[in-house]
């Protein structure tokens, strides 16, 4: 659970900025988007295959260094 405690002289805007940063680091938005709609097993396998291809493609460039 992400929470932000306001400092003594801290404004609401800076606290909101800190909160948004913590939520982004925790991966809450990505998880929320992932679980927004039901995904059929076929869609899930397609998504994973695309991720594997992407990972393999980027690994090819990083190994050549």
Buried (B, 14 or more C-beta within 10 A) or exposed (E): EEEBEEEEEEEEEEBEEBEEEEBEEEEEEEEEEEEEEEEEEEEEEEEEEEEEEEEEEEEEEEEEE
